[in-house]
Amino acid sequence: MPDAADRPSLDAPPRPAAERPKEVFRIVARAEEHGHRARAGVLSTAHGDIRTPGFVPLATKATVRGMLPSEIRDLGYDIVLGNTFHLMLSPGAEHIRERGGLHRFMGWDGPIITDSGGFQVFSMGHGTVADEIKGRTKGKGLRGHGRIDAIEEHGVRFRSHIDGSKQVLSPERSMEVQAALGTDLAVVFDECTPFNVDREYTARSTERTHRWLERCLTFHEQHAPDWQLVYGIVQGGVYQDLRVEATELVASSRVDAVAIGGSLGEHKDQMNEVVGWATAALGGAHEKKPRHLLGIGEIDDLVRGVEQGIDTFDCAMPTRLGRHGMALVPEPEKRWRVDLNQARWKTSDEPICEGCPCPACAHGFTRAYLRYLVHTKELLGMRLLTEHNLAFVSRVMQRLRQSIIDGRLTEEAAAIRGGVMP
């Protein structure tokens, strides 16, 4: 267990007006044709309801980059995601708690989920899954000073990528920071297993995640606000028996919801198979626990995930693409994106996407103008493309949800996969 130096005492921010919901998750419709496990529901939190299936934009450092909270809400989003690792290092959990918690600090009055920080801290040692698959150098940290000093049963000792200071992130510390932030949904601290490791390593790593799960839950029960809900994380790599065992253990624990994380495979078929193992084990007695798929957000992955019974997703994809001059469009053969950095758009008078209600399209901005903004690195270009991409994803999720309610998911999923937009 951590000592006092590792874990300064942090009180939770003031209680919101609402109490812990009596019913965390309510399923309103199912789509079971063709073996689908899809369901539409409502996830209730102290700061409001979340319509599912839904996408969660990343507000990693207490902001969805370039966007006002009201604009995120107007795009149809019910919830955003903050990151424990980044907010712990800057501006600090105590700083945010003293200003009334993360909701008040960032001006967002809806639900917030916080990632545990596990993915970020382990990325300093292993790199991302993409790094591993592509053989990039590992272990050099996020940037600058960042590196892992030791992975121990107690937790992870690492150097901050900001200033090189010594830091500790443990199950207790992660849950304490999330309690201080006052978010609606906290995610337990886990060991994010690397992709290119053998079964024995994966099994040991998954077992440690389960020990950390119990420590997270014990700390949360003793110190966190009672209205804060908890997601457990399913690990197990690409091994079916480990994934199924992990899913059943996490779902049977005292968590309110289940997140599927870790390395999901080398390609989409393998990822879908791994996710399917988990969602198949989450039926029956575990049906009423919400399911979140961590770090997944490509358009085809959202469609397939919904069919498999995933309720919520988060990913940096739409906002990251926008900042790098790329826009989402209904062109599946081009991975649903167009690169406005390309010179071919310099004289194009067409909009990004005909009929799109986002400001970039509705105001008549042409691809030529947006290409100019991107090429000259004007902030307006990044902002418009970010808003367009979030609007695109929101429309996809709204279509999927409504199609489940209307009993036509198969038809709507085929239309989205075929590039048909309303």
PyMOL commands that set and color helices and strands:
alter all, ss='L'
color gray80, all
select helices_A, chain A and resi 33-35+69-74+84-89+93-98+102-106+118-126+129-134+171-181+199-223+240-252+268-280+284-286+299-307+317-323+332-334+343-345+359-362+367-375+379-406+409-417
alter helices_A, ss='H'
color red, helices_A
select strands_A, chain A and resi 25-31+38-45+48-52+54-56+80-83+112-115+147-151+156-159+166-169+185-187+229-234+257-260+291-293+312-314+326-328+337-339
alter strands_A, ss='S'
color yellow, strands_A
deselect
rebuild
show_as cartoon
